[in-house]
Amino acid sequence: MGVQAARVVFPPADRAEIAAAITEILSSGMLTLGPYTERFEAAFAAAHGAAHAVATGSGTAALEISLRAAGVAGRDVIVPANTFYATAAAVLRAGARPVFADIDAATFALSPQTLAAALTPGTAAAVLVHVGGLITPQADEIRAICDHRGIAFVEDAAHAHGSSYDGRLAGSFGAAGAFSFYPTKVVTSGEGGMIVTASDALAEEARIYRDQGKGSFGANHHVREGYAWRMSEQNAVTGLVHLRRMDEFILRRREVAARYDKGLAQLDGLEPVAEPDGCRSNIYKYIALLPAGADRPWFKQQLAARFGVRLAGEVYDLPLHHQPVLAQYAGPPLPVAEDMCARHVCLPVHSDMADAEVDEVLTAVAEVYGELAGAGAGAQACASQ
């Protein structure tokens, strides 16, 4: 049988609707910044309780535009060390310097303490990343530190479509939230991104930046150093149709996570990252921690080779301050991020995952983890003799 790491889910009716709309789009000649982009923006804003949503060509572009609008050029931006490279890349492309911060082991996110430790006299912004769809209960405390220091607070919500904390949706905690629609995301447009914000001024700046910095769509009048960050109409209609499935997808993913929780409770030492009280994650990732020193590559290889179970990509296996391309910004050791990056795994979660697939994963994990734990216990016994 086997279970793949990820699966993109478009039911037949949705595929047919998208195909018909793309035929209409191609016939109309309106291939970018047209009515489907406007409808997608309106629907996404409504789904996330936001006053504004601005569609972009990628999640990375959404984050870069948000940072540019915050005026970070020439200054420092704090990012957690265990986020994807794109978070740091957006900082660099916005003309700022990334400063890497450690994380809270419970949520894989910045904490007030790790933010405070990373602050510099030149800090212009901090980026809170909702890793795996988790929103930290400390988001408001982090925002308060930023507000007190006059620092922009931006959310990298690339993983967090529909996630909430205390009833507040991702994207509503900072000045802006940046979402990604990469194919593996809970909601996808194929490629694309979205900025959500309560600020009229920031939304207007974002629309200017995404269209080559033009003061208006039809004018050769450039007022910002923008770029080609537009979303195509084809991508917009794909995202619009997929967005309708968000609630049912999240419900199913949460059912999968509950089944995993129950199954993994029988395995001593393999610890799921618990959802904080008040948080309702979209379960973009199901994260579990292996014991310290466990051989993660062997564990993953055995699951794939013997059972056809392929684990989803880590979040993330190499922290940013260890990435070769970011070496000049490395800074001091960040022990929690380094530990979390080294020993977590992400079990497969699909938006249409069958119970039988979940049980197949659990059976494989139980057998391979039993061997891994046994080998570790044997090694410890030998070391103590």
Sequence and secondary structure as in RCSB ss.txt:
>XXXX:A:sequence
MGVQAARVVFPPADRAEIAAAITEILSSGMLTLGPYTERFEAAFAAAHGAAHAVATGSGTAALEISLRAAGVAGR
DVIVPANTFYATAAAVLRAGARPVFADIDAATFALSPQTLAAALTPGTAAAVLVHVGGLITPQADEIRAICDHRG
IAFVEDAAHAHGSSYDGRLAGSFGAAGAFSFYPTKVVTSGEGGMIVTASDALAEEARIYRDQGKGSFGANHHVRE
GYAWRMSEQNAVTGLVHLRRMDEFILRRREVAARYDKGLAQLDGLEPVAEPDGCRSNIYKYIALLPAGADRPWFK
QQLAARFGVRLAGEVYDLPLHHQPVLAQYAGPPLPVAEDMCARHVCLPVHSDMADAEVDEVLTAVAEVYGELAGA
GAGAQACASQ
>XXXX:A:secstr
  B S      HHHHHHHHHHHHHHHHHT  BSSHHHHHHHHHHHHHTT SEEEEES HHHHHHHHHHHTT TTS
EEEEETTS HHHHHHHHHTT EEEEE  BTTTTB  HHHHHHH  TTEEEEEEE GGG   TTHHHHHHHHHHHT
 EEEEE TT TT EETTEETTSSSSEEEEE  TTSSS  SS EEEEES HHHHHHHHHHHBTTBSSTT   B S 
  B   BHHHHHHHHHHHTTHHHHHHHHHHHHHHHHHHHTTSTT EE    TTEE   S EEEE  TT  HHHHH
HHHHHHH B  B  S SS GGG GGGGGG  S  HHHHHHHHHEEEE   TT  HHHHHHHHHHHHHHHHHHHHH
HHHHHHHHH 
